[in-house]
Amino acid sequence: MTVRGSEQRARLAAFIQSPRLARTIGAVGIVTVVGLFGITFWALVVHLSGVDQRLFPGPLAVGTAMMDLLISERFWSNFLVTTQEAVTGLSVGCLAAILVGIVVANSRAVEIVFMPYAVALQSMPKMALAPLIVVWFGFGFSSKVILVATLVFFPMLVNVIAGLRSSPSEEVQMLRASGASRLQLLYFLQFPNALSFIFAALEACVVLGVIGAIIGEYVGAEGGIGYQMLQYYKQFRTAEFFALMIVLAALGFGQYLLVGAVRRRVVFWSR
Amino acid sequence: MNITARLALGSKLQYQLRSNSVYVLAGIVLFGTLAMWEASVRLLEIGSFVMPAPSDVVVSFIRIVKSGELFAAAKITLIEVLVGFGIAAVVGLTLGGLVGLIPFAERFLMPYVVAGQCIPTITIAPLTLLWFGFGVESKIATAAMAAWFPIFIGTLNGFRVQSPAEQEMLTSFYGSAWQIFRMLRIPRALPYIFTGLDVGFVFAILGAIVGEFIGGSAGLGVRILEASTFYDIPSMFAYLLTLSLIGLTGHGVINGIQRRLLFW
């Protein structure tokens, strides 16, 4: 056995015997127990109150609907559409926010000109722009991408600017004293420091991306999960609607976990 | 006027007006941008269904104010937002307080809280139509459902703050549990609670508007949708402006209350 192999075996043995494993099992156990309680409570409420299952479905109906969905091809193509909308919108919005943020953080003049708008636009519910965006960009893919990008842009911008400014001043001065150009300063110091802010904001923004894609589809679309949800709602197929909502939550949660994992690799020095 | 000249003018005004300089500068910038916008739309002859000029927007704004449409719609939306926000605040504060103060509740519920953040509550909007009909109630429900979570999280974070030294001091002075709660936990939690309320208000507006988009008969969201079917973009801008004003006012009110209550 190689040295590396025995090292890994030792680590595995330590993990199995460690209190960390017990804690992880404990945590999973608690989550499962609470989840089971929740589902039982839900089932009791629905069946005891005798409410029409088209108004408020019980867990059994939702579970069956979910299984039917997962094997239907139309669902998966819709899922792909919505995921693409969300991810593309997120990328566009974050990229724009990073670029604008770099400009604003480095130039006092641009900041003075630009920031009042940013602050004012923060208080506006940007989702209300959805009909406007659909009018301008049509029912297709691009309108959802633009809506998501708009939603994500402002929170991301604030975080990018805060992150770029967060580099300790001694380090800035040291780089400047060594004769670094603006670009070098940005690349070697400011941007790495900004990354932790950017990823934190990204974790919050992935959910916004999913919401934006869905609402965009509610307002006007030809495909996607939101479109399918609207159809189910019109057909009173509430169980399928609930199932799709759970899928959405899973999508958002999955993205959140993914971003978290990437964050821990890329910004390995924080936390 | 190039940037340098504008900055010079700004700093000169700053010297004269001292703390009001930022507002004046912002005003100058706003005016300049509006002028450039108007000029480019007119010169390039962009149709008003693509990008309206500020003058078109102002004309539409005056028209909808005069016809009373704006106030009627705004009143309905405002009711939806305020009632929804009120319900969300009560629910969010109570649940947040319960989970934050009961020692082990958080451990059991934390994964679901995190998962709950990911459920886009606004997407429930069509269901609220099913449950509450097409009237104001469903929009109130959507607004409340969208807004309660930030308030809940804010309250939770607020009560998570432990100041053991201060708590020990109060106990050593024979402070009762109620006194500890009133004099220590609540003030320490308030900043987080107000942040939650602030975010929750915007979400309440969002919920009301999305509810109106999906199925409503009156209100600002409905008007925006209506205007979009006529490609009447100046009116859409006018309604959106009103929405922003509502958002800004709410934000200002909450901030104002926060500054008075938390004067430190």
Boltz contact constraints between the chains, C-beta under 6 A:
constraints:
  - contact:
      token1: [A, 30]
      token2: [B, 108]
      max_distance: 6.0
  - contact:
      token1: [A, 31]
      token2: [B, 111]
      max_distance: 6.0
  - contact:
      token1: [A, 34]
      token2: [B, 108]
      max_distance: 6.0
  - contact:
      token1: [A, 109]
      token2: [B, 3]
      max_distance: 6.0
  - contact:
      token1: [A, 113]
      token2: [B, 29]
      max_distance: 6.0
  - contact:
      token1: [A, 116]
      token2: [B, 26]
      max_distance: 6.0
  - contact:
      token1: [A, 123]
      token2: [B, 247]
      max_distance: 6.0
  - contact:
      token1: [A, 123]
      token2: [B, 248]
      max_distance: 6.0
  - contact:
      token1: [A, 123]
      token2: [B, 251]
      max_distance: 6.0
  - contact:
      token1: [A, 124]
      token2: [B, 244]
      max_distance: 6.0
  - contact:
      token1: [A, 124]
      token2: [B, 247]
      max_distance: 6.0
  - contact:
      token1: [A, 125]
      token2: [B, 202]
      max_distance: 6.0
  - contact:
      token1: [A, 125]
      token2: [B, 205]
      max_distance: 6.0
  - contact:
      token1: [A, 125]
      token2: [B, 206]
      max_distance: 6.0
  - contact:
      token1: [A, 125]
      token2: [B, 209]
      max_distance: 6.0
  - contact:
      token1: [A, 127]
      token2: [B, 206]
      max_distance: 6.0
  - contact:
      token1: [A, 127]
      token2: [B, 210]
      max_distance: 6.0
  - contact:
      token1: [A, 128]
      token2: [B, 209]
      max_distance: 6.0
  - contact:
      token1: [A, 128]
      token2: [B, 240]
      max_distance: 6.0
  - contact:
      token1: [A, 128]
      token2: [B, 243]
      max_distance: 6.0
  - contact:
      token1: [A, 131]
      token2: [B, 224]
      max_distance: 6.0
  - contact:
      token1: [A, 131]
      token2: [B, 225]
      max_distance: 6.0
  - contact:
      token1: [A, 131]
      token2: [B, 228]
      max_distance: 6.0
  - contact:
      token1: [A, 132]
      token2: [B, 236]
      max_distance: 6.0
  - contact:
      token1: [A, 135]
      token2: [B, 228]
      max_distance: 6.0
  - contact:
      token1: [A, 207]
      token2: [B, 118]
      max_distance: 6.0
  - contact:
      token1: [A, 210]
      token2: [B, 120]
      max_distance: 6.0
  - contact:
      token1: [A, 211]
      token2: [B, 120]
      max_distance: 6.0
  - contact:
      token1: [A, 211]
      token2: [B, 122]
      max_distance: 6.0
  - contact:
      token1: [A, 214]
      token2: [B, 123]
      max_distance: 6.0
  - contact:
      token1: [A, 215]
      token2: [B, 210]
      max_distance: 6.0
  - contact:
      token1: [A, 218]
      token2: [B, 214]
      max_distance: 6.0
  - contact:
      token1: [A, 219]
      token2: [B, 213]
      max_distance: 6.0
  - contact:
      token1: [A, 233]
      token2: [B, 126]
      max_distance: 6.0
  - contact:
      token1: [A, 248]
      token2: [B, 120]
      max_distance: 6.0
  - contact:
      token1: [A, 249]
      token2: [B, 118]
      max_distance: 6.0
  - contact:
      token1: [A, 249]
      token2: [B, 119]
      max_distance: 6.0
  - contact:
      token1: [A, 252]
      token2: [B, 118]
      max_distance: 6.0
  - contact:
      token1: [A, 253]
      token2: [B, 115]
      max_distance: 6.0
  - contact:
      token1: [A, 253]
      token2: [B, 118]
      max_distance: 6.0
